[in-house]
């Protein structure tokens, strides 16, 4: 009978093979990259994007669903005080761009509720009155959202000079295709 092997472990047991070393380093690199990616995405979501009225009006006048959705995301992340009014207007605009009738109606109703609530809270907001005018002028008759056209038109004409230059430019651009509001009305 031979005595049990009591020799100390070989030094070879403590040295990593090159393949094992590459495997460990690869895991560390992948882990580091994953960590950095997660930090970047968290940081991207925590930094609020700035609301820009010119970009908002560009999205409203465009026929692009992607632009409207992008602007909706910016407004949702922003801290602007008039968030609900702008979001409601964009939802109603989005309703005109989607394909399915059920989705159109759902979006329009949701947008109308948000937008009308914002107008009720600030009845003298000429910008909201312009947005409502533009939406009502192009809303399908079936949704019955056209009762304030003449009152809003008069309000816009009176308040036009007191609006910000961005909103004034949006109104001028809108008059080019409007049947109810002309640029001459604003002089």
PyMOL commands that set and color helices and strands:
alter all, ss='L'
color gray80, all
select helices_A, chain A and resi 11-13+18-46+53-61+65-77+83-95+101-121+126-138+141-143+149-162+165-175+183-186
alter helices_A, ss='H'
color red, helices_A
deselect
rebuild
show_as cartoon
